[in-house]
Amino acid sequence: MRNGKEKSSRRAFIKTTSAGVTSVALAATVAASAGPEASAAEPRKARCDGLPLAVTPACSGHETPAAIEGPLFKPDSPERSDLITPGIRGVRLDLGGVVHDTACKPLPGTLIEFWQCDQNGDYDTSGFSLRGHQYTNSRGAFRLRTIIPRDYWGRWGQRAPHIHTQVQSPGGPVLITQLYFPDDTEAYGRDFAALNAADRLLNRACTIRLTATPENTRYTGTFDFVLKTTA
């Protein structure tokens, strides 16, 4: 953790994730939307053009859409950028990006919380596997080492693979959202196109740009957030 001021900011971050915020985000998301050890099918080659889903540009000036928090957020996650711990055997994902304000200015010191399910579609509710938070660097950039999550059945039916995030610039409001994967993602033998199409909470504006590595066993991804810095 950092100094006491940053810890207080993080506590404020957690407290803002109330049921009221969740219900508003759920309504906004539904309105904006159109459901043992893993082994990956061979990911496709680098996607340079013609992505099947809309992708947040480097900086559009438009706030990244909000989504529901879900019932499985846990406070006090460790500060770390590497979420791969013993027992995690999913398809590797190295994710990076930049956090901007709506004037396209990078936001250093922004708090980003990540949590997700594992290669079997399970969340760790007793510990902090695949959970963590970090702060953007002086250029507003972040890096995350994790895995592609699997789909699962939950409160809102079958969910497409996604990564939960909460993002807050120093002193700013909290953005709660979820990051999704392109239709042609290949992992765990799952049909990502069908899963994406069936998930009523999915927002295609929150899709990670993916590129397969040369060895075709893992992905690199990018996603840039755009935040409001005042309520």
ZADO-1210 file (C-alpha; in nm, 4 decimals, padded with zeros to 6 digits):
<atoms>
<atom x="00.0000" y="00.0000" z="00.0000" code="MET" pos="1"/>
<atom x="00.1006" y="00.3623" z="-00.0337" code="ARG" pos="2"/>
<atom x="00.0708" y="00.6444" z="00.2189" code="ASN" pos="3"/>
<atom x="-00.2257" y="00.7086" z="00.4477" code="GLY" pos="4"/>
<atom x="-00.3829" y="00.9568" z="00.2099" code="LYS" pos="5"/>
<atom x="-00.3902" y="00.6994" z="-00.0687" code="GLU" pos="6"/>
<atom x="-00.5322" y="00.4377" z="00.1692" code="LYS" pos="7"/>
<atom x="-00.8086" y="00.6794" z="00.2649" code="SER" pos="8"/>
<atom x="-00.8785" y="00.7395" z="-00.1023" code="SER" pos="9"/>
<atom x="-00.9036" y="00.3648" z="-00.1548" code="ARG" pos="10"/>
<atom x="-01.1462" y="00.3299" z="00.1359" code="ARG" pos="11"/>
<atom x="-01.3559" y="00.6048" z="-00.0203" code="ALA" pos="12"/>
<atom x="-01.3357" y="00.4125" z="-00.3477" code="PHE" pos="13"/>
<atom x="-01.4741" y="00.0987" z="-00.1835" code="ILE" pos="14"/>
<atom x="-01.7483" y="00.2792" z="00.0051" code="LYS" pos="15"/>
<atom x="-01.8813" y="00.4342" z="-00.3135" code="THR" pos="16"/>
<atom x="-01.9723" y="00.0926" z="-00.4526" code="THR" pos="17"/>
<atom x="-02.3164" y="00.0965" z="-00.2936" code="SER" pos="18"/>
<atom x="-02.6336" y="-00.0778" z="-00.4033" code="ALA" pos="19"/>
<atom x="-02.7535" y="00.2528" z="-00.5459" code="GLY" pos="20"/>
<atom x="-02.4541" y="00.2771" z="-00.7764" code="VAL" pos="21"/>
<atom x="-02.5014" y="-00.0840" z="-00.8813" code="THR" pos="22"/>
<atom x="-02.8680" y="-00.0440" z="-00.9686" code="SER" pos="23"/>
<atom x="-02.8003" y="00.2692" z="-01.1771" code="VAL" pos="24"/>
<atom x="-02.5146" y="00.0981" z="-01.3562" code="ALA" pos="25"/>
<atom x="-02.7311" y="-00.2064" z="-01.4281" code="LEU" pos="26"/>
<atom x="-03.0000" y="00.0051" z="-01.5898" code="ALA" pos="27"/>
<atom x="-02.7422" y="00.1930" z="-01.7966" code="ALA" pos="28"/>
<atom x="-02.5687" y="-00.1256" z="-01.9048" code="THR" pos="29"/>
<atom x="-02.8840" y="-00.3096" z="-02.0095" code="VAL" pos="30"/>
<atom x="-02.9919" y="-00.0086" z="-02.2102" code="ALA" pos="31"/>
<atom x="-02.6524" y="00.0173" z="-02.3812" code="ALA" pos="32"/>
<atom x="-02.6119" y="-00.3552" z="-02.4562" code="SER" pos="33"/>
<atom x="-02.7445" y="-00.5346" z="-02.7867" code="ALA" pos="34"/>
<atom x="-02.5310" y="-01.4523" z="-02.0837" code="GLY" pos="35"/>
<atom x="-01.0092" y="-02.9110" z="-01.4484" code="PRO" pos="36"/>
<atom x="-00.7077" y="-02.7266" z="-01.6000" code="GLU" pos="37"/>
<atom x="-00.7751" y="-02.5218" z="-01.9041" code="ALA" pos="38"/>
<atom x="-00.6328" y="-02.5911" z="-02.2433" code="SER" pos="39"/>
<atom x="-00.6480" y="-02.3251" z="-02.5112" code="ALA" pos="40"/>
<atom x="-00.7467" y="-02.3732" z="-02.8691" code="ALA" pos="41"/>
<atom x="-00.4842" y="-02.2093" z="-03.0848" code="GLU" pos="42"/>
<atom x="-00.5502" y="-01.8321" z="-03.0772" code="PRO" pos="43"/>
<atom x="-00.5793" y="-01.6650" z="-03.4133" code="ARG" pos="44"/>
<atom x="-00.3044" y="-01.4502" z="-03.5572" code="LYS" pos="45"/>
<atom x="-00.2693" y="-01.0799" z="-03.4871" code="ALA" pos="46"/>
<atom x="-00.5889" y="-00.8839" z="-03.5470" code="ARG" pos="47"/>
<atom x="-00.4782" y="-00.5614" z="-03.7129" code="CYS" pos="48"/>
<atom x="-00.7973" y="-00.4586" z="-03.8902" code="ASP" pos="49"/>
<atom x="-01.1658" y="-00.5418" z="-03.8983" code="GLY" pos="50"/>
<atom x="-01.2180" y="-00.6343" z="-03.5338" code="LEU" pos="51"/>
<atom x="-01.5584" y="-00.7982" z="-03.4911" code="PRO" pos="52"/>
<atom x="-01.6492" y="-00.5736" z="-03.1958" code="LEU" pos="53"/>
<atom x="-01.6378" y="-00.2001" z="-03.1416" code="ALA" pos="54"/>
<atom x="-01.3306" y="-00.1068" z="-02.9380" code="VAL" pos="55"/>
<atom x="-01.2709" y="00.1958" z="-02.7174" code="THR" pos="56"/>
<atom x="-01.0229" y="00.4162" z="-02.9080" code="PRO" pos="57"/>
<atom x="-00.7023" y="00.5498" z="-02.7525" code="ALA" pos="58"/>
<atom x="-00.8962" y="00.8567" z="-02.6390" code="CYS" pos="59"/>
<atom x="-01.2386" y="00.9446" z="-02.7686" code="SER" pos="60"/>
<atom x="-01.3168" y="01.1965" z="-02.4965" code="GLY" pos="61"/>
<atom x="-01.6279" y="00.9915" z="-02.4194" code="HIS" pos="62"/>
<atom x="-01.6433" y="00.8324" z="-02.0756" code="GLU" pos="63"/>
<atom x="-01.5980" y="00.4555" z="-02.0715" code="THR" pos="64"/>
<atom x="-01.9454" y="00.3039" z="-02.0164" code="PRO" pos="65"/>
<atom x="-02.0358" y="00.1885" z="-01.6667" code="ALA" pos="66"/>
<atom x="-02.1562" y="-00.1598" z="-01.5746" code="ALA" pos="67"/>
<atom x="-02.2760" y="-00.3443" z="-01.2674" code="ILE" pos="68"/>
<atom x="-02.0318" y="-00.4232" z="-00.9901" code="GLU" pos="69"/>
<atom x="-02.1746" y="-00.7697" z="-00.9304" code="GLY" pos="70"/>
<atom x="-02.1946" y="-00.9530" z="-00.5989" code="PRO" pos="71"/>
<atom x="-01.8351" y="-01.0787" z="-00.5807" code="LEU" pos="72"/>
<atom x="-01.6248" y="-00.7682" z="-00.5236" code="PHE" pos="73"/>
<atom x="-01.3974" y="-00.7937" z="-00.2161" code="LYS" pos="74"/>
<atom x="-01.2287" y="-00.4951" z="-00.0524" code="PRO" pos="75"/>
<atom x="-00.8659" y="-00.4929" z="00.0620" code="ASP" pos="76"/>
<atom x="-00.7215" y="-00.6755" z="-00.2369" code="SER" pos="77"/>
<atom x="-00.3406" y="-00.6780" z="-00.2579" code="PRO" pos="78"/>
<atom x="-00.1608" y="-00.4090" z="-00.4540" code="GLU" pos="79"/>
<atom x="-00.0118" y="-00.5951" z="-00.7488" code="ARG" pos="80"/>
<atom x="-00.0073" y="-00.6043" z="-01.1272" code="SER" pos="81"/>
<atom x="00.0462" y="-00.9810" z="-01.1564" code="ASP" pos="82"/>
<atom x="-00.2666" y="-01.1846" z="-01.0755" code="LEU" pos="83"/>
<atom x="-00.1292" y="-01.5239" z="-01.1804" code="ILE" pos="84"/>
<atom x="-00.0746" y="-01.7279" z="-00.8646" code="THR" pos="85"/>
<atom x="-00.0218" y="-02.1051" z="-00.8084" code="PRO" pos="86"/>
<atom x="-00.3206" y="-02.3009" z="-00.9337" code="GLY" pos="87"/>
<atom x="-00.4017" y="-02.0611" z="-01.2163" code="ILE" pos="88"/>
<atom x="-00.3635" y="-02.2466" z="-01.5449" code="ARG" pos="89"/>
<atom x="-00.5699" y="-02.0433" z="-01.7873" code="GLY" pos="90"/>
<atom x="-00.4848" y="-01.8790" z="-02.1175" code="VAL" pos="91"/>
<atom x="-00.2321" y="-01.6041" z="-02.0430" code="ARG" pos="92"/>
<atom x="-00.3325" y="-01.2407" z="-02.0993" code="LEU" pos="93"/>
<atom x="-00.0974" y="-00.9429" z="-02.0719" code="ASP" pos="94"/>
<atom x="-00.3223" y="-00.6359" z="-02.0635" code="LEU" pos="95"/>
<atom x="-00.2147" y="-00.2743" z="-02.0778" code="GLY" pos="96"/>
<atom x="-00.3534" y="00.0689" z="-02.1458" code="GLY" pos="97"/>
<atom x="-00.3797" y="00.4316" z="-02.0420" code="VAL" pos="98"/>
<atom x="-00.6359" y="00.6141" z="-01.8299" code="VAL" pos="99"/>
<atom x="-00.7415" y="00.9537" z="-01.9703" code="HIS" pos="100"/>
<atom x="-00.9815" y="01.2233" z="-01.8583" code="ASP" pos="101"/>
<atom x="-01.2537" y="01.3430" z="-02.0959" code="THR" pos="102"/>
<atom x="-01.0110" y="01.6056" z="-02.2325" code="ALA" pos="103"/>
<atom x="-00.7760" y="01.3179" z="-02.3282" code="CYS" pos="104"/>
<atom x="-00.5190" y="01.4076" z="-02.0634" code="LYS" pos="105"/>
<atom x="-00.3477" y="01.1032" z="-01.9050" code="PRO" pos="106"/>
<atom x="-00.4295" y="01.0512" z="-01.5372" code="LEU" pos="107"/>
<atom x="-00.1328" y="00.9405" z="-01.3224" code="PRO" pos="108"/>
<atom x="-00.2013" y="00.7915" z="-00.9811" code="GLY" pos="109"/>
<atom x="-00.5389" y="00.6490" z="-01.0856" code="THR" pos="110"/>
<atom x="-00.6549" y="00.3528" z="-00.8785" code="LEU" pos="111"/>
<atom x="-00.7645" y="00.0475" z="-01.0803" code="ILE" pos="112"/>
<atom x="-00.9146" y="-00.2575" z="-00.9115" code="GLU" pos="113"/>
<atom x="-00.9378" y="-00.5847" z="-01.1078" code="PHE" pos="114"/>
<atom x="-01.1205" y="-00.9052" z="-01.0209" code="TRP" pos="115"/>
<atom x="-01.2311" y="-01.2011" z="-01.2329" code="GLN" pos="116"/>
<atom x="-01.3090" y="-01.5711" z="-01.2389" code="CYS" pos="117"/>
<atom x="-01.0558" y="-01.8400" z="-01.3256" code="ASP" pos="118"/>
<atom x="-01.0128" y="-02.0947" z="-01.6040" code="GLN" pos="119"/>
<atom x="-01.3057" y="-02.2959" z="-01.4640" code="ASN" pos="120"/>
<atom x="-01.5482" y="-02.0054" z="-01.4268" code="GLY" pos="121"/>
<atom x="-01.4984" y="-01.9837" z="-01.0482" code="ASP" pos="122"/>
<atom x="-01.4299" y="-01.6758" z="-00.8349" code="TYR" pos="123"/>
<atom x="-01.2084" y="-01.6969" z="-00.5284" code="ASP" pos="124"/>
<atom x="-01.4369" y="-01.5820" z="-00.2442" code="THR" pos="125"/>
<atom x="-01.2130" y="-01.6965" z="00.0421" code="SER" pos="126"/>
<atom x="-00.8886" y="-01.5369" z="-00.0733" code="GLY" pos="127"/>
<atom x="-00.7577" y="-01.3002" z="-00.3377" code="PHE" pos="128"/>
<atom x="-00.6745" y="-01.5209" z="-00.6341" code="SER" pos="129"/>
<atom x="-00.7197" y="-01.3201" z="-00.9563" code="LEU" pos="130"/>
<atom x="-00.7880" y="-01.0055" z="-00.7531" code="ARG" pos="131"/>
<atom x="-00.5704" y="-00.6997" z="-00.7102" code="GLY" pos="132"/>
<atom x="-00.5370" y="-00.3253" z="-00.7405" code="HIS" pos="133"/>
<atom x="-00.2717" y="-00.0934" z="-00.8791" code="GLN" pos="134"/>
<atom x="-00.2073" y="00.2745" z="-00.9598" code="TYR" pos="135"/>
<atom x="-00.1298" y="00.4197" z="-01.3011" code="THR" pos="136"/>
<atom x="00.2228" y="00.5502" z="-01.3545" code="ASN" pos="137"/>
<atom x="00.3335" y="00.9046" z="-01.4371" code="SER" pos="138"/>
<atom x="00.2023" y="00.8604" z="-01.7920" code="ARG" pos="139"/>
<atom x="-00.1371" y="00.7323" z="-01.6774" code="GLY" pos="140"/>
<atom x="-00.0489" y="00.3796" z="-01.7918" code="ALA" pos="141"/>
<atom x="-00.1164" y="00.0405" z="-01.6322" code="PHE" pos="142"/>
<atom x="-00.0053" y="-00.3188" z="-01.6969" code="ARG" pos="143"/>
<atom x="-00.1818" y="-00.6350" z="-01.5832" code="LEU" pos="144"/>
<atom x="-00.0655" y="-00.9970" z="-01.6037" code="ARG" pos="145"/>
<atom x="-00.3632" y="-01.2308" z="-01.5797" code="THR" pos="146"/>
<atom x="-00.5580" y="-01.4944" z="-01.7759" code="ILE" pos="147"/>
<atom x="-00.8590" y="-01.4962" z="-02.0047" code="ILE" pos="148"/>
<atom x="-01.1527" y="-01.5730" z="-01.7730" code="PRO" pos="149"/>
<atom x="-01.4115" y="-01.8347" z="-01.8608" code="ARG" pos="150"/>
<atom x="-01.7878" y="-01.7933" z="-01.8914" code="ASP" pos="151"/>
<atom x="-02.0081" y="-01.8954" z="-01.5982" code="TYR" pos="152"/>
<atom x="-02.3672" y="-01.9046" z="-01.4757" code="TRP" pos="153"/>
<atom x="-02.4612" y="-01.6390" z="-01.2215" code="GLY" pos="154"/>
<atom x="-02.7342" y="-01.4121" z="-01.0956" code="ARG" pos="155"/>
<atom x="-02.8018" y="-01.2729" z="-01.4432" code="TRP" pos="156"/>
<atom x="-02.7801" y="-01.6017" z="-01.6320" code="GLY" pos="157"/>
<atom x="-02.4821" y="-01.7159" z="-01.8355" code="GLN" pos="158"/>
<atom x="-02.2149" y="-01.4481" z="-01.8416" code="ARG" pos="159"/>
<atom x="-01.9702" y="-01.4054" z="-02.1245" code="ALA" pos="160"/>
<atom x="-01.6034" y="-01.3982" z="-02.0169" code="PRO" pos="161"/>
<atom x="-01.5233" y="-01.0588" z="-01.8622" code="HIS" pos="162"/>
<atom x="-01.2930" y="-00.8791" z="-01.6198" code="ILE" pos="163"/>
<atom x="-01.4449" y="-00.6530" z="-01.3538" code="HIS" pos="164"/>
<atom x="-01.2830" y="-00.3159" z="-01.2927" code="THR" pos="165"/>
<atom x="-01.3286" y="-00.0158" z="-01.0661" code="GLN" pos="166"/>
<atom x="-01.1351" y="00.2930" z="-01.1738" code="VAL" pos="167"/>
<atom x="-01.0921" y="00.6181" z="-00.9788" code="GLN" pos="168"/>
<atom x="-00.8659" y="00.9149" z="-01.0421" code="SER" pos="169"/>
<atom x="-00.7407" y="01.0968" z="-00.7295" code="PRO" pos="170"/>
<atom x="-01.0439" y="01.2671" z="-00.5757" code="GLY" pos="171"/>
<atom x="-01.2678" y="01.1732" z="-00.8681" code="GLY" pos="172"/>
<atom x="-01.5831" y="00.9618" z="-00.8944" code="PRO" pos="173"/>
<atom x="-01.5641" y="00.5849" z="-00.9330" code="VAL" pos="174"/>
<atom x="-01.6175" y="00.4153" z="-01.2686" code="LEU" pos="175"/>
<atom x="-01.7388" y="00.0555" z="-01.2340" code="ILE" pos="176"/>
<atom x="-01.7254" y="-00.1399" z="-01.5568" code="THR" pos="177"/>
<atom x="-01.6509" y="-00.4784" z="-01.7147" code="GLN" pos="178"/>
<atom x="-01.4085" y="-00.5593" z="-01.9964" code="LEU" pos="179"/>
<atom x="-01.5030" y="-00.8158" z="-02.2614" code="TYR" pos="180"/>
<atom x="-01.3322" y="-01.0144" z="-02.5372" code="PHE" pos="181"/>
<atom x="-01.3708" y="-01.0185" z="-02.9176" code="PRO" pos="182"/>
<atom x="-01.6019" y="-01.2723" z="-03.0789" code="ASP" pos="183"/>
<atom x="-01.3094" y="-01.4631" z="-03.2330" code="ASP" pos="184"/>
<atom x="-01.1183" y="-01.5122" z="-02.9071" code="THR" pos="185"/>
<atom x="-01.0118" y="-01.8765" z="-02.8723" code="GLU" pos="186"/>
<atom x="-00.9814" y="-02.0210" z="-02.5217" code="ALA" pos="187"/>
<atom x="-01.1091" y="-02.3266" z="-02.3346" code="TYR" pos="188"/>
<atom x="-01.2927" y="-02.4491" z="-02.6453" code="GLY" pos="189"/>
<atom x="-01.5655" y="-02.1898" z="-02.5828" code="ARG" pos="190"/>
<atom x="-01.7679" y="-02.0057" z="-02.8491" code="ASP" pos="191"/>
<atom x="-01.7027" y="-01.6439" z="-02.7539" code="PHE" pos="192"/>
<atom x="-01.9289" y="-01.5094" z="-03.0294" code="ALA" pos="193"/>
<atom x="-02.2291" y="-01.7047" z="-02.8990" code="ALA" pos="194"/>
<atom x="-02.1485" y="-01.6201" z="-02.5375" code="LEU" pos="195"/>
<atom x="-02.1168" y="-01.2500" z="-02.6172" code="ASN" pos="196"/>
<atom x="-02.4412" y="-01.2469" z="-02.8142" code="ALA" pos="197"/>
<atom x="-02.6358" y="-01.4141" z="-02.5317" code="ALA" pos="198"/>
<atom x="-02.5101" y="-01.1927" z="-02.2477" code="ASP" pos="199"/>
<atom x="-02.7659" y="-00.9162" z="-02.1910" code="ARG" pos="200"/>
<atom x="-02.5231" y="-00.7163" z="-01.9759" code="LEU" pos="201"/>
<atom x="-02.2421" y="-00.7061" z="-02.2324" code="LEU" pos="202"/>
<atom x="-02.1443" y="-00.3654" z="-02.3684" code="ASN" pos="203"/>
<atom x="-01.9469" y="-00.3977" z="-02.6896" code="ARG" pos="204"/>
<atom x="-01.7842" y="-00.0584" z="-02.6359" code="ALA" pos="205"/>
<atom x="-01.5909" y="-00.2228" z="-02.3503" code="CYS" pos="206"/>
<atom x="-01.4077" y="-00.4773" z="-02.5633" code="THR" pos="207"/>
<atom x="-01.0367" y="-00.5431" z="-02.5198" code="ILE" pos="208"/>
<atom x="-00.8249" y="-00.5292" z="-02.8361" code="ARG" pos="209"/>
<atom x="-00.6456" y="-00.8652" z="-02.8540" code="LEU" pos="210"/>
<atom x="-00.3383" y="-00.9825" z="-03.0402" code="THR" pos="211"/>
<atom x="-00.2107" y="-01.3405" z="-03.0375" code="ALA" pos="212"/>
<atom x="00.1574" y="-01.3898" z="-02.9575" code="THR" pos="213"/>
<atom x="00.3805" y="-01.5617" z="-03.2163" code="PRO" pos="214"/>
<atom x="00.3769" y="-01.8909" z="-03.0276" code="GLU" pos="215"/>
<atom x="-00.0051" y="-01.8881" z="-03.0366" code="ASN" pos="216"/>
<atom x="-00.0429" y="-01.9798" z="-02.6712" code="THR" pos="217"/>
<atom x="-00.1355" y="-01.6479" z="-02.5123" code="ARG" pos="218"/>
<atom x="-00.2692" y="-01.3005" z="-02.5820" code="TYR" pos="219"/>
<atom x="-00.1642" y="-00.9420" z="-02.5378" code="THR" pos="220"/>
<atom x="-00.4446" y="-00.6906" z="-02.5008" code="GLY" pos="221"/>
<atom x="-00.5038" y="-00.3177" z="-02.4749" code="THR" pos="222"/>
<atom x="-00.7843" y="-00.1101" z="-02.3315" code="PHE" pos="223"/>
<atom x="-00.7817" y="00.2634" z="-02.2588" code="ASP" pos="224"/>
<atom x="-01.0195" y="00.4068" z="-02.0011" code="PHE" pos="225"/>
<atom x="-01.1731" y="00.7551" z="-02.0201" code="VAL" pos="226"/>
<atom x="-01.2916" y="00.8957" z="-01.6870" code="LEU" pos="227"/>
<atom x="-01.4758" y="01.1935" z="-01.5526" code="LYS" pos="228"/>
<atom x="-01.2661" y="01.3606" z="-01.2857" code="THR" pos="229"/>
<atom x="-01.5531" y="01.5531" z="-01.1227" code="THR" pos="230"/>
<atom x="-01.8950" y="01.4291" z="-01.0151" code="ALA" pos="231"/>
</atoms>
